[in-house]
Amino acid sequence: MTHHHWQTFLTTRGAHWSGQRVDYFGDEPQNTIAEKHAALQGGSVIMCDLSHYGLIRAEGPESADFLQNQLCNDVREVTPLHSQYNGYCTPKGRALAFFRLFQRDDDYYLRLPREILEPVLKRLRMFVLMSKTELGDASDQLIRIGVAGPDAGRQLSALMGETPNEVNAVYHSGDLSIICLQPGSRFEVYGPDEAMQHLWQQLEETVAPVGAGAWELLDIHAGLPEVYAQTQEAFVPQMLNLQAIDALSFKKGCYPGQEIVARMHYLGKLKRRMYLAHIEEDIPVQPGDTLYAESSASGQGVGKVVRAQSNPDGGVDLLAVIEISSAEQGSLRLHDANGPMLQLQALPYDIEQPQ
């Protein structure tokens, strides 16, 4: 019932929902434009409900070993004070999920889109066998919100005593866990319903609530991928730039798809990777939408959209996996030769494959 109480709580504060996703706050759907402006301009602090993400919990004395054998990043680096991005692949090295992995008490949590939680959980359970770990859906047990803006760290510190000041660092304050996405200015907070309601009430005195689209726009500009139902098994981890955001280990040992991922790293040449782009037209763009380039000779198409959100100043911002040779030549379009043109933009990190 935790999420029901939380949903009711936010509704009384102006939240408008589509299922388990907050579209916007206030009286008008057009508020999404103002919310996205607030998120991108960075002049104020915003907070966003993250109920559209779910949580898988792994509990038991062998949970770390089990996850280490299944996931593509080194789970041994996760502690109560350090989280990480991670991924889950098929034996063919294709990404089934991308998520944040963190620890509370002795349990591990995988934060991923709700729409793929059940199939990912079902698949992971197939491999538990005799391992002393239990996997379950903890989405309704921990509330999660995002807080961002130039003064976010200071405001959270005033309420929680401290905030972590390194990327992926975690700080626990009572029942609350706070994870640093960007030092001083972007955080995720997790905790039980009552404690999170109290935090939200304290924050809303000076912080503006926003819908899920505004938070996703920040993710897109940060170059953070996502795997949705439409794109499961479409990409290998390097195509999603996981090696550039410390979400992929080449030294950890075996996991499903490890041989293929390692072979591409040590012996092959990456032919596709994820780019940040903008199109001027105000049209719907969905994960899995295809891209077109006349110069592409690939029978697999030139690329696919990873995630997209409308920009408050017009057009659409998106992340897409694109054939590198075609990206370098330009003239990329959405869907087909008559589709809107993509304008490639700089990612906030370098694309390198660590040795």
C-alpha positions, 0 to 999 in steps of 0.5 A, spaced: 500 500 500 506 504 500 505 506 493 498 508 493 499 512 499 504 516 496 500 517 489 494 520 493 499 524 497 502 527 491 495 528 488 493 532 493 499 536 491 497 537 484 500 531 481 497 528 474 498 521 473 499 516 467 499 510 470 505 510 475 508 516 472 507 523 474 506 527 467 506 534 470 504 538 477 499 544 477 492 545 473 495 545 466 498 540 461 502 546 458 506 546 465 510 541 462 514 546 458 515 550 464 517 544 468 522 542 463 525 550 462 526 549 470 530 543 469 534 545 463 536 552 465 538 550 472 536 557 476 532 553 481 532 547 484 527 541 482 524 535 485 521 529 481 517 523 483 521 517 480 515 512 481 515 510 473 522 506 475 521 500 479 526 496 484 528 489 484 531 487 491 536 481 492 537 479 499 540 473 502 548 472 504 550 470 497 546 476 493 553 479 492 556 473 488 549 471 485 549 478 482 556 478 480 555 472 476 549 475 472 551 483 471 556 486 467 559 491 472 563 489 478 558 488 483 564 487 488 565 495 488 558 496 491 558 498 498 553 501 503 557 508 501 558 507 493 553 505 488 554 504 480 551 503 474 550 496 471 547 492 466 544 485 464 545 481 458 543 475 454 548 470 452 549 473 446 551 480 449 545 484 448 543 488 453 536 486 457 536 492 462 540 498 464 540 500 472 543 503 478 545 498 483 545 500 490 545 497 497 541 499 503 543 495 509 545 488 507 540 488 501 541 490 494 537 494 489 536 494 482 533 501 479 530 500 472 524 502 468 517 499 471 515 496 464 521 491 464 521 489 471 517 483 471 521 480 465 528 482 468 526 479 475 523 473 472 529 471 468 534 473 473 530 468 478 531 462 473 539 462 475 538 463 482 538 455 483 541 453 490 544 460 491 542 463 498 539 469 495 531 471 494 529 476 489 523 480 489 519 486 487 520 492 492 517 498 488 512 499 493 516 498 499 521 504 497 519 511 495 524 514 490 525 522 488 530 526 484 532 533 486 536 537 481 539 544 481 545 549 483 543 549 490 540 542 491 546 539 495 545 545 500 538 544 501 538 537 502 544 537 506 540 542 511 535 537 511 539 530 512 545 533 515 550 531 509 550 529 502 555 525 498 559 529 494 562 524 489 559 521 483 555 514 485 557 516 492 551 514 497 549 517 504 544 514 509 540 519 514 535 515 518 531 511 513 533 515 507 538 514 502 541 519 498 545 518 491 549 523 488 549 523 480 552 530 480 556 533 486 552 539 489 547 539 484 543 532 482 541 527 487 536 521 488 533 519 494 530 513 497 526 511 503 519 509 506 513 512 505 512 516 511 519 519 511 519 521 504 512 524 505 516 529 510 522 530 506 517 532 500 513 537 504 520 540 507 523 541 500 516 544 497 517 550 501 523 552 496 523 547 491 519 546 484 516 539 483 516 537 476 513 531 472 517 525 469 519 528 462 523 534 465 527 528 469 528 524 463 531 530 459 536 531 464 538 524 463 538 525 456 543 531 456 547 527 461 548 522 456 545 516 460 542 511 456 536 507 458 533 500 456 526 499 454 521 494 452 522 496 445 529 496 445 531 490 449 536 486 446 538 491 440 544 493 443 551 491 446 553 495 452 559 498 448 553 501 443 550 504 449 557 507 452 557 503 458 564 503 458 564 511 458 560 512 465 563 506 469 557 501 468 561 496 464 567 492 467 572 488 463 576 485 469 570 482 473 570 475 470 564 471 467 557 473 466 552 472 460 555 475 454 561 476 457 565 473 451 562 477 446 563 484 450 570 482 451 571 480 444 569 487 441 573 490 446 580 487 445 579 484 438 574 488 435 572 495 433 566 499 435 562 500 429 556 503 433 555 508 439 550 512 442 550 520 440 546 526 443 542 529 438 536 534 437 531 535 431 527 541 430 520 538 428 515 537 434 513 530 433 513 524 437 519 520 437 519 513 441 525 508 443 526 503 438 525 508 432 529 507 426 534 512 423 536 513 416 542 515 412 543 515 405 551 513 406 549 507 410 551 500 407 549 496 413 543 491 412 541 493 419 540 500 418 544 506 421 541 506 428 535 506 433 533 511 438 535 510 445 530 515 449 527 521 447 524 527 450 521 534 447 525 540 448 521 546 451 524 551 446 521 546 441 523 540 437 526 533 440 532 531 444 534 524 444 540 519 445 541 514 439 545 508 437 548 510 430 553 507 426 559 511 427 561 512 419 554 515 418 555 519 424 561 522 421 559 523 414 552 527 417 545 527 414 542 523 419 534 523 419 529 520 423 525 514 420 527 515 412 530 519 407 524 524 408 524 524 415 527 530 420 534 531 420 538 530 426 543 535 429 549 531 433 551 535 439 557 533 444 556 528 450 558 530 457 563 525 457 569 522 452 568 515 449 574 511 451 574 504 452 579 503 458 584 497 458 
